[in-house]
């Protein structure tokens, strides 16, 4: 009839809903009428929706890692780890932290250094740039610039651009001056003492030599946190080793010993947690180590990668579940975001929040 809406339209617009499961969270954001409470603001992310909710779930996942890490193992539970792992304490959860080089170039370096300084993570994995940029910053600063600065002009001035960060090429010249005598000494020890160098042993040595508390790898050295970087030649470190091979040839780095050590940290752990910032080599290297134990118990990925191209960098955690790199009963989280925005906030709501308990555990060990 002309005075009634078409029944098809009524049924479409006024379709009745079925009930959602009891306890389904309601969307609710932060109310600034309560004043500015930054912790309450971050806690409200859990019910805000979109990537804010992913952030809130990442906080929960990392806090679960920390909760298990703080659980002491009973004597009967002590894993029969090989001697080369005996210097690290055995806890209820071994935490792997991976990050790409750009994050060390940025101010995220200070958040990572805090975790190494206070012995809050157990294994670090990074790229060559993630090692060298930390050391170079101890020799000379990195500066803020703009994404839009023209490359041709910068090249003429000897300025390298990393996003909106600027690194004068003189910094790498200083790095060469600092590094070459260390490479000479490493080669001498290889020849005279039979030292078998690996990337992790080299990074340990560089952390000792830099002797600067602003450095991530100084604290990794001090706290005996292993740092794995299987592509250590892919960066300025590789450039320097290449040049050194002409001046004083013969230095050898063994990556096979390192893969055994990295995998052993996963295999002999009671539980494992992965916090991976970025993608590429560091993401797969940590996940593949956890494959050796049929998957990590906890996982948080922070990156902007998409999965449509089939790349490992963009893969969601569920793909890692299919490979046995994350356990099937785990509750992994991926936050689609720039880690420079997200990771300091994650640290604030997790590791820093539990700093007293974590440092007390380290003193016991």
C-alpha positions as CSV (number, residue, x, y, z in Angstrom):
1,X,0.0,0.0,0.0
2,X,1.1,3.5,-0.7
3,X,1.0,4.5,3.0
4,X,3.3,1.7,4.2
5,X,7.0,1.2,3.6
6,X,7.9,-1.8,1.5
7,X,8.2,-4.9,3.7
8,X,11.6,-5.7,2.1
9,X,13.0,-2.4,3.2
10,X,11.5,-2.8,6.7
11,X,13.0,-6.2,7.1
12,X,16.4,-5.1,5.8
13,X,16.6,-1.9,8.0
14,X,15.0,-3.3,11.2
15,X,16.5,-6.8,11.2
16,X,16.5,-8.2,14.7
17,X,19.9,-9.0,16.4
18,X,20.9,-12.1,18.1
19,X,22.5,-11.7,21.6
20,X,26.2,-11.4,21.9
21,X,28.0,-13.7,24.3
22,X,27.7,-12.6,28.0
23,X,30.6,-10.5,29.0
24,X,31.4,-9.1,25.6
25,X,33.3,-5.9,26.3
26,X,31.6,-2.6,25.4
27,X,33.4,0.1,23.5
28,X,34.5,2.9,25.8
29,X,37.3,5.4,25.5
30,X,39.0,7.7,28.0
31,X,37.0,10.5,29.6
32,X,39.1,13.6,29.9
33,X,36.6,15.0,32.4
34,X,38.5,12.8,34.9
35,X,41.6,14.9,34.3
36,X,44.8,13.8,32.6
37,X,45.9,10.4,33.9
38,X,48.2,8.9,31.4
39,X,48.1,5.4,32.9
40,X,44.3,5.4,32.9
41,X,44.4,6.7,29.3
42,X,46.6,3.8,28.1
43,X,44.5,1.3,30.0
44,X,41.4,2.7,28.2
45,X,42.9,1.7,24.9
46,X,41.8,-1.9,25.6
47,X,38.2,-0.9,25.0
48,X,38.8,1.9,22.5
49,X,38.8,-0.3,19.4
50,X,41.0,-0.7,16.3
51,X,44.8,-0.7,17.0
52,X,44.2,0.9,20.4
53,X,42.6,-2.4,21.4
54,X,45.5,-4.3,19.9
55,X,47.9,-2.2,22.0
56,X,45.9,-3.0,25.1
57,X,46.0,-6.7,24.3
58,X,49.8,-6.5,23.6
59,X,50.2,-5.0,27.1
60,X,48.3,-8.0,28.5
61,X,50.4,-10.4,26.5
62,X,53.8,-8.9,27.6
63,X,52.6,-8.8,31.2
64,X,51.8,-12.5,31.0
65,X,55.4,-13.1,29.9
66,X,56.7,-11.1,32.8
67,X,54.4,-12.8,35.3
68,X,55.7,-16.2,34.1
69,X,59.3,-14.9,34.0
70,X,59.0,-14.0,37.7
71,X,57.9,-17.5,38.7
72,X,61.0,-19.3,40.0
73,X,61.6,-22.8,38.7
74,X,61.6,-25.6,41.2
75,X,64.9,-27.5,41.4
76,X,63.3,-30.4,39.7
77,X,62.1,-28.2,36.8
78,X,65.6,-26.9,36.0
79,X,66.1,-27.6,32.3
80,X,69.3,-29.5,31.4
81,X,70.7,-26.6,29.5
82,X,74.2,-27.0,27.9
83,X,77.1,-25.3,29.6
84,X,77.2,-22.3,27.3
85,X,73.8,-21.2,28.5
86,X,74.5,-21.7,32.2
87,X,75.5,-18.1,32.8
88,X,71.9,-16.9,32.2
89,X,69.4,-17.6,34.9
90,X,66.6,-20.0,34.3
91,X,63.2,-18.5,34.8
92,X,59.6,-19.4,34.1
93,X,59.7,-17.5,30.7
94,X,62.6,-16.7,28.5
95,X,61.9,-13.4,26.6
96,X,63.3,-12.8,23.1
97,X,63.4,-9.2,21.9
98,X,64.0,-8.4,18.2
99,X,64.2,-5.1,16.5
100,X,65.3,-3.6,13.2
101,X,68.1,-1.1,12.8
102,X,66.0,2.0,12.2
103,X,64.7,1.7,15.8
104,X,68.2,1.9,17.2
105,X,68.8,4.9,14.9
106,X,65.7,6.5,16.5
107,X,65.0,7.3,20.1
108,X,63.5,3.8,20.6
109,X,67.2,2.9,21.3
110,X,66.8,4.3,24.8
111,X,63.8,2.1,25.6
112,X,65.7,-1.0,24.4
113,X,68.8,0.1,26.4
114,X,66.6,0.4,29.5
115,X,65.6,-3.3,29.1
116,X,69.2,-4.4,28.6
117,X,70.4,-2.2,31.5
118,X,68.0,-3.8,34.0
119,X,68.3,-7.3,32.6
120,X,64.6,-7.5,31.8
121,X,64.9,-9.6,28.6
122,X,67.0,-12.7,27.9
123,X,67.9,-12.7,24.3
124,X,68.4,-9.9,21.7
125,X,68.2,-10.3,18.0
126,X,68.9,-7.4,15.6
127,X,70.4,-6.6,12.2
128,X,73.9,-5.3,11.5
129,X,72.6,-1.7,11.5
130,X,70.9,-2.4,14.9
131,X,74.3,-3.1,16.3
132,X,76.5,-0.5,14.6
133,X,74.1,2.5,15.0
134,X,74.1,2.0,18.7
135,X,77.9,2.0,18.8
136,X,78.2,4.9,16.4
137,X,75.8,7.0,18.6
138,X,78.4,6.7,21.4
139,X,80.9,8.3,19.1
140,X,78.8,11.0,17.5
141,X,75.1,12.0,17.4
142,X,72.3,11.4,15.0
143,X,70.1,14.4,14.1
144,X,66.5,15.1,13.3
145,X,65.7,16.2,9.8
146,X,62.8,15.8,7.4
147,X,61.5,13.0,5.2
148,X,61.4,15.5,2.3
149,X,65.0,16.5,2.2
150,X,66.4,15.8,-1.3
151,X,68.8,12.9,-1.6
152,X,71.0,14.5,-4.2
153,X,71.7,17.5,-2.1
154,X,72.3,15.4,1.0
155,X,74.7,13.1,-0.8
156,X,76.7,16.1,-1.9
157,X,77.0,17.3,1.7
158,X,78.0,13.8,3.0
159,X,74.7,13.5,5.0
160,X,72.9,10.1,5.1
161,X,69.1,10.1,5.7
162,X,67.2,7.4,7.6
163,X,63.6,8.5,7.3
164,X,63.6,11.9,9.0
165,X,66.9,11.2,10.8
166,X,70.2,12.5,9.6
167,X,73.6,10.8,10.1
168,X,76.7,12.7,9.0
169,X,79.1,10.4,7.1
170,X,81.8,11.6,9.4
171,X,80.2,9.3,12.0
172,X,81.1,6.3,10.0
173,X,84.7,7.5,9.6
174,X,84.9,7.8,13.4
175,X,83.4,4.3,13.6
176,X,86.2,3.0,11.3
177,X,88.9,4.6,13.4
178,X,87.4,3.0,16.5
179,X,86.7,-0.5,15.0
180,X,89.8,-1.3,13.0
181,X,92.1,-1.8,16.0
182,X,89.5,-4.0,17.6
183,X,89.3,-6.2,14.4
184,X,93.1,-6.4,14.5
185,X,93.1,-7.6,18.0
186,X,90.3,-10.1,17.3
187,X,92.3,-11.5,14.4
188,X,95.4,-11.7,16.6
189,X,93.5,-13.7,19.3
190,X,92.1,-16.0,16.6
191,X,95.6,-16.7,15.4
192,X,97.5,-16.9,18.7
193,X,94.8,-18.2,21.1
194,X,92.6,-20.2,18.8
195,X,89.5,-17.9,19.5
196,X,86.6,-19.0,17.4
197,X,84.6,-15.8,16.7
198,X,80.9,-15.7,16.1
199,X,78.6,-12.7,15.5
200,X,77.4,-12.9,19.1
201,X,80.9,-13.1,20.5
202,X,81.9,-10.1,18.4
203,X,79.0,-8.0,19.6
204,X,79.8,-9.0,23.2
205,X,83.4,-7.8,22.6
206,X,82.2,-4.5,21.0
207,X,79.9,-3.9,24.0
208,X,82.9,-4.3,26.2
209,X,85.1,-2.1,24.1
210,X,82.6,0.8,23.8
211,X,82.4,1.0,27.6
212,X,79.6,3.5,27.5
213,X,76.4,3.3,29.6
214,X,74.4,4.9,26.8
215,X,74.9,1.8,24.7
216,X,72.5,-1.1,24.4
217,X,75.4,-3.5,23.9
218,X,77.5,-2.2,26.8
219,X,74.6,-3.4,29.0
220,X,74.2,-6.6,27.1
221,X,77.9,-7.2,27.8
222,X,77.6,-6.3,31.4
223,X,74.5,-8.5,32.0
224,X,75.7,-11.3,29.7
225,X,72.6,-11.0,27.5
226,X,73.4,-12.7,24.2
227,X,72.9,-10.7,21.0
228,X,72.4,-12.6,17.8
229,X,72.8,-11.0,14.3
230,X,73.2,-13.6,11.6
231,X,73.6,-11.0,8.9
232,X,76.2,-9.0,10.7
233,X,78.1,-8.2,7.5
234,X,75.0,-6.4,6.0
235,X,75.8,-2.9,7.1
236,X,78.7,-0.6,8.1
237,X,80.1,-3.4,10.2
238,X,80.3,-5.5,7.0
239,X,81.9,-2.5,5.1
240,X,84.6,-2.3,7.8
241,X,85.2,-6.0,7.8
242,X,85.4,-5.9,4.0
243,X,88.1,-3.1,4.1
244,X,89.9,-4.9,7.0
245,X,90.1,-8.0,4.9
246,X,92.5,-6.1,2.6
247,X,94.5,-4.5,5.3
248,X,94.8,-7.6,7.6
249,X,93.0,-10.6,6.1
250,X,91.9,-13.8,7.8
251,X,89.2,-12.9,10.4
252,X,86.5,-15.6,10.5
253,X,83.0,-15.4,12.0
254,X,81.1,-18.7,12.5
255,X,77.4,-18.4,12.2
256,X,76.7,-22.1,12.8
257,X,77.8,-21.9,16.5
258,X,75.4,-19.0,16.9
259,X,72.4,-20.7,15.5
260,X,72.9,-23.6,17.9
261,X,73.1,-21.2,20.8
262,X,70.1,-19.2,19.7
263,X,68.0,-22.3,19.2
264,X,69.1,-23.7,22.5
265,X,67.8,-20.7,24.3
266,X,64.4,-21.6,23.0
267,X,64.7,-25.4,23.3
268,X,65.8,-25.5,26.9
269,X,63.4,-22.7,28.1
270,X,60.4,-23.5,30.4
271,X,58.3,-21.1,28.4
272,X,59.2,-18.4,25.8
273,X,57.8,-15.0,24.8
274,X,58.6,-13.1,21.7
275,X,58.5,-9.3,21.4
276,X,59.3,-8.4,17.8
277,X,59.5,-4.8,16.5
278,X,59.6,-4.7,12.7
279,X,60.0,-7.6,10.2
280,X,62.5,-9.3,8.0
281,X,65.4,-11.2,9.3
282,X,64.9,-10.5,13.0
283,X,61.3,-11.6,13.0
284,X,61.9,-14.9,11.2
285,X,65.1,-15.6,13.2
286,X,63.3,-15.5,16.5
287,X,60.2,-17.3,15.3
288,X,62.3,-20.1,13.7
289,X,64.3,-20.6,17.0
290,X,60.9,-21.1,18.7
291,X,59.9,-23.5,16.0
292,X,62.5,-25.8,17.5
293,X,60.4,-26.1,20.7
294,X,57.1,-26.4,18.8
295,X,56.2,-22.7,19.3
296,X,56.5,-19.8,21.6
297,X,54.0,-19.5,24.5
298,X,53.6,-15.7,24.1
299,X,54.1,-13.4,21.1
300,X,53.7,-9.7,20.3
301,X,54.5,-8.3,16.8
302,X,54.6,-4.5,16.2
303,X,55.0,-3.6,12.5
304,X,53.2,-2.0,9.6
305,X,53.5,-4.9,7.2
306,X,50.6,-6.4,5.3
307,X,50.1,-10.1,4.5
308,X,48.7,-9.8,0.9
309,X,52.1,-10.2,-0.7
310,X,52.9,-13.4,1.3
311,X,55.9,-11.8,3.0
312,X,57.0,-13.1,6.4
313,X,57.4,-9.5,7.6
314,X,53.7,-8.8,7.0
315,X,52.4,-12.2,8.2
316,X,50.0,-12.2,11.1
317,X,50.8,-14.4,14.1
318,X,48.3,-17.0,13.0
319,X,50.6,-17.9,10.0
320,X,53.4,-18.6,12.6
321,X,50.9,-20.9,14.4
322,X,50.5,-22.9,11.2
323,X,54.3,-23.5,11.1
324,X,54.6,-24.4,14.8
325,X,56.5,-21.2,15.6
326,X,53.7,-20.1,18.0
327,X,51.8,-22.6,20.1
328,X,48.3,-23.4,19.0
329,X,46.8,-22.4,22.4
330,X,48.7,-19.1,22.6
331,X,47.0,-15.7,22.4
332,X,49.5,-13.7,20.2
333,X,48.9,-10.1,19.3
334,X,49.9,-8.0,16.3
335,X,49.8,-4.2,16.6
336,X,49.8,-2.5,13.2
337,X,51.7,0.6,14.1
338,X,55.0,2.4,13.9
339,X,57.1,1.0,16.8
340,X,58.5,4.4,17.5
341,X,55.0,5.4,18.6
342,X,54.1,2.2,20.4
343,X,57.1,0.5,21.9
344,X,58.0,3.2,24.6
345,X,54.3,3.1,25.7
346,X,54.4,-0.7,25.8
347,X,57.5,-0.6,28.0
348,X,55.8,2.0,30.3
349,X,52.8,-0.3,30.8
350,X,54.8,-3.6,31.2
351,X,58.5,-3.8,32.0
352,X,58.8,-0.4,33.7
353,X,55.6,-1.1,35.6
354,X,57.2,-4.3,37.0
355,X,60.7,-2.9,37.4
356,X,60.9,-3.5,41.2
357,X,60.0,-7.1,40.9
358,X,62.2,-7.7,37.8
359,X,65.3,-6.1,39.4
360,X,64.7,-8.0,42.6
361,X,64.7,-11.2,40.7
362,X,68.0,-10.3,39.0
363,X,69.6,-9.6,42.4
364,X,68.6,-13.1,43.6
365,X,70.1,-14.6,40.5
